[in-house]
Structures are given as structure tokens and as C-alpha cells.
């Protein structure tokens, strides 16, 4: 059985998605759309292309990949579900929580269809290995987490300027990139953060979206997380430290298309009574990035075997967006600034 796939938004991400879609034996890209096409037509390999998503939605598809701007993603996702398509949508799922709630409500009316969001970092080998260690409980319960995810500016690697426009993007570096770390903090904590304090700033790049977000969060069971999401990290950085009762896990670097976040590594440390702050360590290095392929494989399996989406479900996306906006709103000056600008 071959599932027919359409891609709404054929930029950098859409093209990369197509590479891994067409590499899967059960999937075939049959149509794409992008506003940068001058007219409708057909590629040399027979794939149809359109100038807008309305025409794409009119084609015979089984699956729609949504790779558009944050302001359009929710509406196209809803339209695709109502057309009877399974949907894979990139993160963030929308500009704000209300956007995502509308999608979730629609999805609940189409429970025969699969909806998955692209929280890609869950599929990196270092993250998967760390989660396995935490889940098995060999190092005890999580005490606290520290996450840093930063890049040198809001627009990088040939991206377009819409990410600096609040009306289209909804938020800045926290919503665009930091949402991956927010998702991972929720994942490793194993419960929701109910107490949130934050400082949100846009004092450096001075766009109407944030260039730095600092958050201190706690769950009802006293697991604490510290987050720094930054667009003034001149040396790009990904770092997640997990402190547990009998040791720790440190993730550093993430393999990405830009190759600017350093080598992907995991260091596991085992605490002992006599180690005096110098515990036994084990370091793992990762040279392969299977995340994009594995993400699509899991989604395809959910469709073919009619099993629930476990990573990046609509409910997951909603809870992650709710936490992002708790972080925004915990800064009173930022909340007031946004309220006045609406």
C-alpha cells in the first residue's frame, strides 16, 4: 500500500521532509504548494505543484504535511482534517494557545485520522537514550533540569523575516526554537510544570518578539527546571542537564542541518558516597541523525496500523504551547506589553 502525500509549504523544511517521505517505501509525494511558485505546473518527476494550499487541498491525498508559517498552519491543518487527510504539521502548532485549541477540537471530531506535530528533537539518539535511562529508573527520580538552547539571531540559515513579525509568528526565539527544549523538559519531568517565573526580553534585536527568555519552573512534585532560550548565543548551543537521585545525564550538542550546534554527546554520571564531586562517567558520541526518518516512520506506522500517535500528539502540542505561554505571561511587563499591542 502506497500513501499519497502532499506538502503545503515547499521551502527548506518542506523539501527536507520530502526527501525522507520519498525514502519511505509506503509513502510517495504527489503534490506540493508554495507561494514562491510563479504558476501551477508539474515537476520532471511528475509531482504537481501549486501556488496556494487551496489547490493542493483539492488533490487526491492520503496525508498532508503542513510546513507553513505559524499564522497559517492551524487553518490548513483544520482544512486538511476536514478533507479526510492524516496530518503531519511542523512546530510550533500555531501562534498562540487559542490556535492550537481550535485544532484539537477539530481533531477530536476526526478520531479516525492521525495528527502529529514535528517535535523532532525527541527522535535524536542522545535524547532517546537519555529517556530510556530515566524511564528505567536506574538513576532514581529526576530532581531538576537545566536547558539552554540558543542561536545567534532570530533569522538564520536563509530563513525569511516572518519569524520577527509577531502577527505571523506569534512569538520569537522561545516559540520558534525554544519550544523544542520546553517539550523536552516536559518529557523528562514526566509531569506538568505548574509554577512558572520568567523574564522575557527583546532589548538586543528590538523586534516585536523576544530574543531571550529565562524561566524557572516547578512541578507539583517539586521537580525544578531552568530554561534559557536565546537569540544572542553567538556560539550556537544545545545543552540539557538532568540531575537524578543517583547520578546525572548531560546532553550537549545536537546534529542538525546547519551543523552549528557541535557534536552530539551524552555523558552519564553515577554518584557514589566517596566520589567527592568527581563521579564515574560514561560518554557516548553520536554521529548519525536518524530523527527525520524515524519521525516519519512512526507517523506512517500509526496510520497503517491504526495506533495512537505517541510523540507529538495534538494533546502534547497543546500542553507544550500552554507552557510556552505560561512562560510568556509570567513576566508581567511582557504580558502587559503584549496586551496593549493587541
Legacy VTK file of the C-alpha trace (Angstrom):
# vtk DataFile Version 3.0
C-alpha trace
ASCII
DATASET POLYDATA
POINTS 342 float
0.000 0.000 0.000
1.345 3.403 -1.007
0.044 6.510 0.727
-0.184 9.673 -1.392
1.423 12.693 0.272
1.034 16.422 -0.300
3.342 19.064 1.180
1.975 22.530 1.956
4.991 24.840 2.072
7.882 23.767 -0.117
10.731 25.730 1.423
13.786 24.391 3.259
11.789 22.263 5.694
9.233 21.083 3.131
11.966 19.918 0.769
13.773 18.120 3.551
10.561 16.423 4.604
10.032 15.286 1.023
13.468 13.626 0.945
12.543 11.398 3.890
8.949 10.895 2.748
10.062 9.534 -0.614
12.706 7.363 1.077
9.899 5.510 2.911
8.575 2.532 0.978
4.933 3.237 1.921
4.903 6.947 1.020
5.033 8.930 -2.200
4.924 12.699 -2.669
2.384 13.518 -5.386
1.850 17.275 -4.947
3.304 20.339 -3.228
2.439 24.013 -2.926
4.370 27.174 -2.187
3.692 30.879 -2.661
7.044 31.245 -4.426
5.923 29.208 -7.433
5.131 31.622 -10.277
2.367 29.357 -11.584
0.939 25.866 -11.256
2.704 23.045 -13.030
4.354 19.671 -12.853
7.912 18.729 -11.964
10.032 16.448 -14.138
9.261 13.547 -11.807
5.510 14.056 -12.150
4.898 15.812 -8.829
2.276 18.535 -9.239
2.962 21.975 -7.780
0.582 24.791 -6.949
0.850 28.428 -5.925
-1.511 28.087 -2.934
-2.671 25.491 -0.455
-6.344 25.639 -1.512
-5.438 23.972 -4.815
-3.315 21.391 -3.003
-6.250 20.536 -0.729
-8.283 19.774 -3.849
-5.978 16.937 -4.915
-6.334 13.231 -4.108
-4.197 12.772 -0.973
-3.937 10.441 1.997
-1.527 12.585 4.034
-0.825 16.299 4.200
2.438 17.681 5.585
1.972 21.282 6.744
5.193 23.338 6.625
3.806 26.874 6.504
4.086 29.984 8.672
2.676 29.868 12.204
-0.334 32.024 11.330
-1.447 29.671 8.552
-0.552 26.244 9.995
-3.673 25.886 12.185
-6.166 26.781 9.447
-4.537 24.449 6.909
-4.349 21.643 9.470
-8.074 22.018 10.194
-8.912 22.183 6.482
-6.849 19.054 5.846
-8.584 17.121 8.623
-11.969 18.155 7.269
-10.878 16.869 3.847
-10.133 13.496 5.436
-6.333 13.691 5.338
-3.939 12.466 8.002
-1.857 15.478 9.047
1.785 15.998 9.976
2.336 19.632 10.995
5.601 21.325 11.846
6.130 23.030 15.186
5.061 25.407 16.563
1.460 24.289 16.130
0.244 27.891 15.947
0.833 31.433 17.131
-0.872 31.005 20.485
-2.849 28.605 22.654
-6.196 29.501 21.082
-4.847 28.482 17.662
-3.991 25.038 19.000
-7.246 24.616 20.911
-9.170 25.097 17.662
-7.106 22.377 16.005
-7.512 19.987 18.950
-11.277 20.498 18.915
-11.365 19.676 15.205
-9.144 16.622 15.689
-11.494 15.247 18.353
-14.214 15.232 15.695
-11.966 13.210 13.350
-10.596 10.488 15.587
-10.194 8.142 12.615
-7.416 10.441 11.341
-3.873 10.796 12.702
-2.499 14.217 13.631
1.153 14.541 14.538
3.384 17.550 15.272
7.070 17.768 14.402
8.763 17.810 17.795
11.789 16.382 16.057
14.281 16.503 18.935
12.575 13.585 20.678
13.922 11.383 17.879
17.611 12.229 18.270
19.556 9.233 19.510
21.035 11.059 22.505
17.583 12.149 23.679
16.117 8.662 23.158
18.979 7.041 25.078
18.651 9.535 27.939
14.907 8.974 28.148
15.438 5.212 28.312
17.793 5.628 31.281
15.364 7.936 33.079
12.370 5.688 32.361
14.119 2.562 33.638
14.799 4.358 36.923
18.361 3.115 37.307
19.480 6.565 38.480
16.379 7.268 40.544
13.893 10.082 40.121
14.570 13.392 38.392
15.484 16.193 40.819
15.997 19.073 38.431
16.695 20.003 34.814
18.696 22.802 33.171
18.158 23.538 29.500
19.904 26.025 27.213
19.042 26.356 23.548
20.369 29.330 21.642
21.323 30.727 18.279
22.988 33.968 17.225
19.943 35.756 15.780
16.270 35.277 15.060
16.712 34.766 11.313
19.357 32.193 10.375
20.294 29.828 7.545
18.338 31.528 4.781
15.082 31.810 6.747
12.665 34.580 5.837
11.836 37.549 8.057
8.342 36.450 9.111
9.873 34.988 12.304
10.407 38.551 13.576
6.792 39.582 12.905
4.529 38.876 15.825
1.346 38.855 13.713
2.693 35.913 11.719
4.998 34.200 14.188
3.187 34.732 17.489
6.499 34.793 19.360
10.245 34.887 18.916
13.073 32.540 19.803
11.159 30.775 22.593
8.261 29.821 20.342
10.367 29.156 17.248
13.318 27.205 18.657
12.987 27.094 22.437
9.723 25.154 22.108
11.876 22.071 21.441
13.528 22.477 24.842
10.183 23.181 26.507
8.911 19.908 25.026
11.961 18.006 26.301
11.681 19.494 29.801
8.075 18.303 29.968
9.094 14.908 28.622
11.871 14.301 31.156
9.991 15.786 34.103
7.168 13.348 33.421
4.554 15.826 34.626
3.426 19.366 34.011
5.092 22.494 35.406
2.508 24.361 37.426
4.631 27.137 38.950
6.408 29.401 36.447
8.543 32.533 36.829
10.178 34.283 33.880
11.986 37.246 32.383
11.315 37.936 28.694
13.423 40.427 26.728
13.735 41.870 23.238
16.262 44.537 24.148
19.033 43.446 21.777
17.442 42.809 18.369
14.451 45.025 19.265
11.906 43.197 17.144
8.356 42.915 18.458
9.147 39.330 19.515
11.545 38.142 22.209
15.243 37.477 21.694
15.767 35.973 25.177
13.520 34.061 27.556
14.597 32.950 31.033
12.299 30.647 33.015
12.286 28.951 36.410
9.595 26.288 36.748
8.397 23.685 39.256
6.011 20.724 39.169
3.623 19.789 41.955
6.133 17.083 42.967
8.938 19.660 43.287
10.873 18.837 40.116
12.523 22.126 39.121
13.586 23.222 35.628
15.642 26.188 34.462
15.366 27.272 30.824
17.265 29.826 28.751
16.083 30.280 25.168
18.292 32.771 23.336
18.840 34.563 20.049
22.050 36.158 21.353
24.003 32.909 21.715
26.914 33.764 19.433
28.271 30.230 19.593
25.151 28.167 18.924
24.363 25.883 21.839
22.138 22.998 22.849
22.521 21.701 26.396
20.246 19.695 28.669
21.381 18.588 32.123
19.254 16.151 34.110
20.053 15.670 37.803
18.702 12.461 39.343
18.856 10.883 42.776
21.800 8.603 41.969
23.531 10.355 39.114
23.102 12.691 36.191
22.756 12.852 32.416
24.232 15.685 30.361
23.263 16.141 26.722
25.368 18.533 24.679
25.186 19.476 21.015
22.571 18.358 18.539
23.106 17.121 14.999
21.293 19.487 12.664
21.281 20.605 9.069
23.336 23.679 9.979
25.950 21.593 11.844
26.481 24.612 14.100
25.476 23.153 17.470
28.547 20.995 17.948
28.982 17.254 18.330
26.021 15.414 19.805
27.082 13.722 23.045
25.661 12.235 26.217
27.575 11.922 29.481
26.088 9.669 32.162
27.494 10.025 35.700
26.966 7.671 38.638
27.045 9.270 42.083
28.795 7.396 44.910
29.420 8.154 48.569
33.180 8.581 48.128
33.330 10.311 44.729
33.625 13.863 46.215
32.139 15.578 43.173
34.129 13.546 40.657
31.864 10.597 39.779
32.416 7.804 37.301
31.356 8.940 33.831
30.424 7.268 30.586
30.475 9.355 27.409
28.612 8.461 24.234
29.192 10.221 20.911
26.564 10.283 18.175
27.499 10.688 14.526
24.186 9.796 12.874
20.915 11.737 12.834
18.021 9.304 12.235
15.459 11.724 13.702
13.758 12.859 10.498
13.430 9.340 9.110
12.301 7.823 12.426
9.733 10.560 12.972
8.109 9.879 9.613
8.303 6.123 10.120
6.482 6.367 13.450
3.778 8.537 11.887
3.351 6.155 8.957
3.134 3.138 11.274
0.415 4.896 13.289
-1.605 5.306 10.086
-1.047 1.820 8.665
-1.581 0.015 11.980
-4.252 2.394 13.311
-2.465 3.022 16.610
-2.325 6.320 18.523
0.325 8.953 17.864
2.575 8.743 20.934
5.089 11.543 20.326
3.912 14.934 19.117
0.203 14.245 19.527
-2.315 17.079 19.432
-2.682 16.907 23.219
1.121 17.047 23.591
1.273 20.074 21.317
-1.441 21.830 23.329
0.272 21.221 26.680
3.617 22.393 25.307
2.032 25.559 23.895
0.278 26.176 27.195
3.635 26.032 28.979
5.250 28.361 26.435
2.530 30.909 27.130
2.777 30.427 30.878
6.423 31.440 30.455
5.445 34.494 28.413
2.711 35.580 30.800
4.766 35.030 33.958
6.706 38.179 33.045
4.276 40.941 34.000
5.923 43.618 31.867
5.928 41.374 28.801
2.329 40.313 29.371
1.289 43.969 29.686
3.242 44.927 26.556
1.523 42.226 24.515
-1.924 43.064 25.880
-1.511 46.709 24.889
-0.295 45.810 21.384
-3.235 43.547 20.593
LINES 1 343
342 0 1 2 3 4 5 6 7 8 9 10 11 12 13 14 15 16 17 18 19 20 21 22 23 24 25 26 27 28 29 30 31 32 33 34 35 36 37 38 39 40 41 42 43 44 45 46 47 48 49 50 51 52 53 54 55 56 57 58 59 60 61 62 63 64 65 66 67 68 69 70 71 72 73 74 75 76 77 78 79 80 81 82 83 84 85 86 87 88 89 90 91 92 93 94 95 96 97 98 99 100 101 102 103 104 105 106 107 108 109 110 111 112 113 114 115 116 117 118 119 120 121 122 123 124 125 126 127 128 129 130 131 132 133 134 135 136 137 138 139 140 141 142 143 144 145 146 147 148 149 150 151 152 153 154 155 156 157 158 159 160 161 162 163 164 165 166 167 168 169 170 171 172 173 174 175 176 177 178 179 180 181 182 183 184 185 186 187 188 189 190 191 192 193 194 195 196 197 198 199 200 201 202 203 204 205 206 207 208 209 210 211 212 213 214 215 216 217 218 219 220 221 222 223 224 225 226 227 228 229 230 231 232 233 234 235 236 237 238 239 240 241 242 243 244 245 246 247 248 249 250 251 252 253 254 255 256 257 258 259 260 261 262 263 264 265 266 267 268 269 270 271 272 273 274 275 276 277 278 279 280 281 282 283 284 285 286 287 288 289 290 291 292 293 294 295 296 297 298 299 300 301 302 303 304 305 306 307 308 309 310 311 312 313 314 315 316 317 318 319 320 321 322 323 324 325 326 327 328 329 330 331 332 333 334 335 336 337 338 339 340 341
